[in-house]
Amino acid sequence: MKSNTNGMYELEKCKGIEIDTANGSTSMVTHIGNYKGKVQCADWTENVIIMKNVKVVPRLVKKLFSLSTVMRNDWDLLTETTDNTQKSIENKKE
């Protein structure tokens, strides 16, 4: 989810779709579309990725990224460790 439509394409306007937030409030989704972005790999190269069905929620302060959705689509997610070892997102299909 993101707060605006910048960089998005194949947008559809939405009415009546709400999301629940961590503080218990709800926010309205105004659009759903695709977003083209970059991800940095463990070897410091960048790959272009396309995220589909991204929701636009104008009240969001930060972008939200669904780990469960990514993992259902055969991506392997790793994080930065406490000793600052860099890890990244890699596609299991490749």
Secondary structure as UniProt FT lines:
FT   TURN            6..7
FT   STRAND          8..13
FT   STRAND          18..20
FT   TURN            22..23
FT   STRAND          26..28
FT   STRAND          31..40
FT   TURN            42..43
FT   STRAND          46..56
FT   TURN            58..59
FT   HELIX           67..72
FT   TURN            73..74
FT   STRAND          75..77
FT   TURN            82..83
FT   STRAND          89..91
FT   TURN            92..93
//
